[in-house]
Amino acid sequence: MSQQFLNKPNSKKLIKLLTKTIKEVVVKKEIHPTTRKGNKELSLLVKQIAQGKIHDKEQAIAYGEKLGEVIVEFSQKNQKNI
């Protein structure tokens, strides 16, 4: 997959990578991101992020991990499961 990100990442591949990374972080913290509304909101957020200035795979993974942590923290503050 790293060859796909050598120049500028394709937006569809970037969206998939961000979504996968965010969900991995959320699941590791034992929060289950399976609601329809949650998935739809995550999808919209990831599409907006993908239009931003992410230039490589490592940057996309780091951004996804950080966003996943923020989502988990917010969910735990509100004592809700995503």
N, C-alpha and C positions, 0 to 999 in steps of 0.2 A: 504494500500500500504506500510505502514511502516514495516510490517512483512517481506516483500519481501527484504528489505534492512538490515536485522539484521546482517547477516554475510558479504558477499561481494555482491554488486549489480550485477545482471545479466546485461550483456552488452546491450541487446535489451531493457530492461526496463529502463536502465540508459539513453539510447539514446532517448527514448520516453519522459522521464521526463525532460531531458535537453532541447529538442526541444520545448516541451510544455511551460516550464518556460521562455525560450527566447522569444517565440512568444507572450506570455502574456505581457511581459514587453514592447515589441515593439508596440503591439496593444494599450496598455494603453497610449502610447505617440502619438497616432493617426498616426502611420506609418503603412501602409498595406503591410505585407510581403507575397504577393501572386504571385509574378512573378516566372516563372519556373526556371530561372537562380538563383534567390535569394534562392529559396527553395533547389536547388541542392547544392549550395555552403554552405548553412547552414547545410545540411545533411552531407556533407563531413567534415565540421568543427566539428560537434557534434560527429561523429564517431572517429575522432582523439582524441578528449577530453575524450571520454568514454574509450579509451585504456590507459589513464593516471592513475593517482593515486587518484581517487575519491572513498572514502570508505563507505560513507553512504548517506542517502537521504538528510539530511540537507546540507551537503557539496555540493551535486549536485544542489540543489535548489539555494544555495547562489552563486555558480559559474555561473549558468544559468542566474540569475538576474543581476549579474555584467556584464556578456557578453552581455546581452540584452541592458543594459545601454550604453555600449561602442558602440554597433551597432547603437543605436539611436543617440548618440552624433556624430558619424562619418557621419551618414546620414544627420543630420541637418547642419553640417559644409559644406557638399557638396550640400546642398539644394536639395536633391533628396529623393524621396519616394522609399522604398525598394520594 
